[in-house]
Amino acid sequence: MARDKSIKIRLTEEEYERINLYAESKGFSVSEVIRDYIKRLPRIDSFCGF
């Protein structure tokens, strides 16, 4: 599946350092860490009203 969407967010210095250090400690990129968190979200069809 092609990844053709992007998201821009603003982080505090502490938030940036936390995610960056976590990613480095696990050998992942920050993008990979964020994608992993997104994969843990409930699927769209599980929300009420959808």
VOBA-1610 file (N, C-alpha, C; in pm, whole numbers, padded with zeros to 5 digits, always signed):
BEGIN
Met+00085-00117+00000Met+00000+00000+00000Met+00089+00124+00000Ala+00065+00213-00092Ala+00146+00335-00103Ala+00113+00432+00010Arg+00213+00494+00060Arg+00193+00596+00164Arg+00203+00732+00096Asp+00087+00790+00069Asp+00086+00917-00002Asp+00023+01030+00078Lys-00009+01006+00203Lys-00065+01109+00291Lys+00039+01146+00395Ser+00039+01271+00437Ser+00131+01314+00541Ser+00057+01402+00641Ile+00112+01408+00760Ile+00056+01488+00868Ile+00167+01573+00925Lys+00138+01699+00949Lys+00235+01788+01012Lys+00179+01824+01149Ile+00260+01804+01252Ile+00218+01839+01388Ile+00324+01924+01454Arg+00282+01999+01552Arg+00376+02080+01631Arg+00395+02013+01765Leu+00520+02004+01806Leu+00555+01942+01932Leu+00636+02038+02017Thr+00625+02020+02147Thr+00715+02093+02235Thr+00853+02029+02222Glu+00953+02097+02272Glu+01088+02042+02270Glu+01091+01909+02345Glu+01022+01903+02460Glu+01020+01779+02539Glu+00952+01666+02462Glu+00838+01694+02399Glu+00768+01591+02322Glu+00856+01538+02209Tyr+00921+01631+02140Tyr+01009+01592+02029Tyr+01123+01504+02080Glu+01186+01546+02189Glu+01297+01468+02243Glu+01251+01330+02288Arg+01135+01323+02352Arg+01084+01194+02399Arg+01062+01097+02285Ile+00994+01141+02180Ile+00965+01048+02070Ile+01092+01016+01992Asn+01178+01113+01977Asn+01301+01090+01903Asn+01393+00992+01977Leu+01410+01011+02107Leu+01493+00921+02187Leu+01433+00780+02192Tyr+01301+00772+02204Tyr+01236+00641+02206Tyr+01261+00569+02073Ala+01240+00639+01962Ala+01261+00579+01830Ala+01405+00531+01815Glu+01500+00616+01853Glu+01641+00578+01842Glu+01673+00456+01928Ser+01616+00451+02049Ser+01647+00340+02138Ser+01593+00207+02085Lys+01488+00213+02004Lys+01429+00092+01947Lys+01480+00062+01807Gly+01559+00154+01751Gly+01612+00134+01616Gly+01511+00165+01506Phe+01414+00249+01538Phe+01310+00286+01441Phe+01319+00435+01410Ser+01255+00473+01302Ser+01239+00615+01273Ser+01119+00667+01352Val+01111+00797+01369Val+00996+00856+01437Val+00869+00822+01360Ser+00873+00824+01229Ser+00756+00790+01148Ser+00708+00648+01176Glu+00802+00555+01190Glu+00764+00416+01219Glu+00696+00405+01355Val+00746+00479+01453Val+00685+00477+01587Val+00542+00529+01579Ile+00523+00640+01510Ile+00389+00699+01499Ile+00295+00606+01424Arg+00343+00547+01313Arg+00258+00453+01238Arg+00218+00335+01325Asp+00309+00288+01411Asp+00277+00176+01500Asp+00166+00215+01597Tyr+00172+00335+01652Tyr+00065+00381+01740Tyr-00067+00388+01665Ile-00065+00439+01543Ile-00188+00450+01464Ile-00247+00312+01436Lys-00163+00214+01411Lys-00212+00078+01385Lys-00287+00021+01505Arg-00258+00071+01625Arg-00324+00022+01746Arg-00462+00084+01769Leu-00495+00188+01694Leu-00626+00252+01708Leu-00735+00157+01658Pro-00856+00170+01712Pro-00966+00087+01661Pro-00991+00115+01513Arg-01036+00014+01442Arg-01067+00031+01300Arg-01187+00123+01285Ile-01196+00192+01176Ile-01303+00290+01152Ile-01441+00226+01165Asp-01458+00106+01115Asp-01590+00043+01118Asp-01634+00002+01259Ser-01545+00014+01358Ser-01582-00019+01495Ser-01641+00099+01571Phe-01636+00219+01511Phe-01692+00337+01575Phe-01843+00339+01556Cys-01914+00386+01656Cys-02060+00398+01645Cys-02095+00503+01539Gly-02193+00475+01460Gly-02238+00569+01360Gly-02167+00560+01227Phe-02070+00472+01214Phe-01998+00459+01085Phe-02034+00327+01021
//
